[in-house]
Amino acid sequence: MVKKILTRFAVAKKPARTAGTQYRSPRIYLPTKLTDDSSFPFKEGDLLTIRVDGRKLIVQRAQKSIQQSFENQDTRQKP
């Protein structure tokens, strides 16, 4: 069971559609050693909520009501 792992916060810079501009794409890499562990609490496709609490980043599975609202919005946007 992996309880703690060291990783890095990175910001990728990608070209935007407007010539000469870039947008930032912040990333936090989660090593597969962590995510493939049987005790890892999330699965691919899970909807997550993220909040900052002081100097901590809290990641949780979204509540059912938020998940349903998100799914309803997603189906309305499809042509």
N, C-alpha and C positions, 0 to 999 in steps of 0.2 A: 504494500500500500504506500503510495507516494503522498506524503503529507505536506511537503514543502519543496519548491523548486525555484531556481534562479532563472529569470528571463529578462528581456529587454523591451523597453518602450521605444518604438521607432516611428519616424514620420517619413513616408514616401512622398515624393513630389512628382506629380504627373501633369502632363500638358493638358490644358483645358481646350475647349473648342475654339475659344477666342485666341487668335494668334498672339504669341508672346506672353501669355499668362499661364500660371500653374496653379493647381490646387493641391492642398495638403491632404494626405490620407493617413491618419494616425493608426498605428497597429500595435497590438500586444500579442506577441507570439506565445502560444501555449504548446510546449513540446509534446510530442506524441507519447512520450514516456508517462506524462501526466494524464492526457486525455484518453489513452487506451487502458488505463488502470480501471479495474472493475469497480472501484469506489468513486470514480469521477461522476459527479451528479447530473451532467447534461448529455443530451444526445444531439446528433446532427439535426438541424431544423428547429430545435427548441427556441421559443421566443423568450428573450431574457431582458430583465430590467437591470440597469446599472446606475449606481449613485455614488457620489463622493461623500464620505463621512470623515471629516478632518483630513488626515493623511492616508486614509484607506479607500480603496475602491471596492465596493460591495456589488457582487454579481449574484442575481437570484433568478430563478425561473419566474416568468411573469404570472400574475394571478389569472385565474380562469376568465374573469370578466374582461381583462385587458386583452387576453388572447382572442376571445370571441369578437371583440370590437375590431381588433387588427385584422382578423380573418374576414369580417364583413366588409371592411374598407378595401381589402385586397381583391375580393371578388367583384366589387363594384367598379374597380379601375380596369379590369380586363375587358377588351373589346368583344 
